[in-house]
Structures are given as structure tokens and as C-alpha cells.
Amino acid sequence: MFILTEFKSGGVYAVSNILTDQKTVQVFEKKDDADRYLMLLESNDYPDKLEVLEVDQDVVAINCSKFGYEYTVISPDDFVIPPL
């Protein structure tokens, strides 16, 4: 499993839901999908330098619960694009 993290701080990239103000960490099953999402963010001039990090899904679940975040698993069949 793979997530995006901030290069300097190691903070995890999360998408904000503007209706609920809830943040969701995207956990990609395939590294290629995480790399592609990162390229889309960079092409949209995302301000922070991010990198792809391999993680254990259970660790993500525990940390999301601890910090009040949601998480979702992105399978190879899912189509996701970064928010503008």
C-alpha cells in the first residue's frame, strides 16, 4: 500500500471534504497509481513537495483513528483526480 507524504515534514497528504471538513487519506494499492496521482498534483501546481511512501494499511488505519482522519483504499479500478 502507498500514501503521499510531505517531503520535508513527513506529514501525510489528505483530501479535505469541504462539506464535512473531514480529511481523508488516500491509500493506493499500486505504486503506479500513487505516482500518477502525484504527477497530477504537481501539474496542478500543488505547493508542497510530496513523495510516495510504502506503508502498512493497518498502521494507516490506526493513525487515522488517532488523529481523527478517514482513509480510503484506492484500487487499480478506481479513478481519482486531485481537487483543484
C-alpha positions in Angstrom: 0.0 0.0 0.0 1.2 3.5 -0.7 0.4 7.0 0.5 1.7 10.5 -0.3 3.7 12.3 2.3 5.3 15.8 2.5 9.0 15.5 1.7 10.2 17.8 4.5 7.9 17.1 7.4 6.8 13.6 6.6 3.2 14.7 7.1 0.6 12.6 5.2 -1.3 14.1 2.3 -5.1 14.1 2.9 -8.0 15.4 0.8 -10.4 17.7 2.6 -14.2 17.3 2.2 -15.5 20.9 2.1 -19.0 19.9 3.2 -18.0 18.0 6.3 -14.5 19.4 6.9 -13.3 15.8 7.3 -9.9 14.9 5.9 -9.3 11.6 4.1 -6.0 9.8 3.5 -5.9 8.0 0.2 -4.1 4.6 0.4 -3.2 3.3 -3.1 -2.9 -0.4 -3.6 -0.5 0.1 -6.5 2.6 2.3 -6.6 2.0 3.3 -10.2 -1.4 4.8 -9.2 0.1 6.8 -6.4 2.9 8.0 -8.7 0.2 9.1 -11.3 -1.8 10.9 -8.7 1.3 12.7 -7.5 2.1 13.8 -11.1 -1.5 15.2 -11.4 -1.0 17.2 -8.2 2.3 18.5 -9.4 0.8 19.5 -12.8 -1.9 21.4 -10.8 1.0 23.3 -9.0 0.4 21.7 -5.6 2.6 23.9 -3.3 4.3 21.2 -1.2 6.9 18.7 -2.4 5.4 15.2 -1.9 6.7 11.7 -2.2 5.2 8.2 -2.4 5.8 6.1 0.7 5.1 2.4 1.1 3.0 1.7 4.3 1.1 -1.0 6.1 -2.6 -0.4 5.8 -3.1 -1.3 9.5 -0.7 1.5 10.5 -2.6 4.0 8.4 -5.9 2.9 10.0 -4.5 3.2 13.5 -3.0 6.7 12.8 -6.1 8.0 11.1 -8.3 6.9 14.0 -5.8 8.5 16.4 -5.8 11.9 14.6 -9.5 12.0 13.5 -9.0 11.3 9.8 -10.8 9.0 7.5 -9.0 6.8 5.0 -9.9 5.1 1.8 -8.2 2.4 -0.3 -7.8 3.2 -3.9 -7.8 0.1 -6.1 -6.4 -0.1 -9.6 -10.0 0.0 -10.9 -10.7 3.4 -9.2 -10.4 6.7 -11.0 -9.4 9.6 -8.8 -8.2 13.0 -9.6 -6.9 15.7 -7.2 -9.2 18.5 -6.2 -8.5 21.9 -7.8 
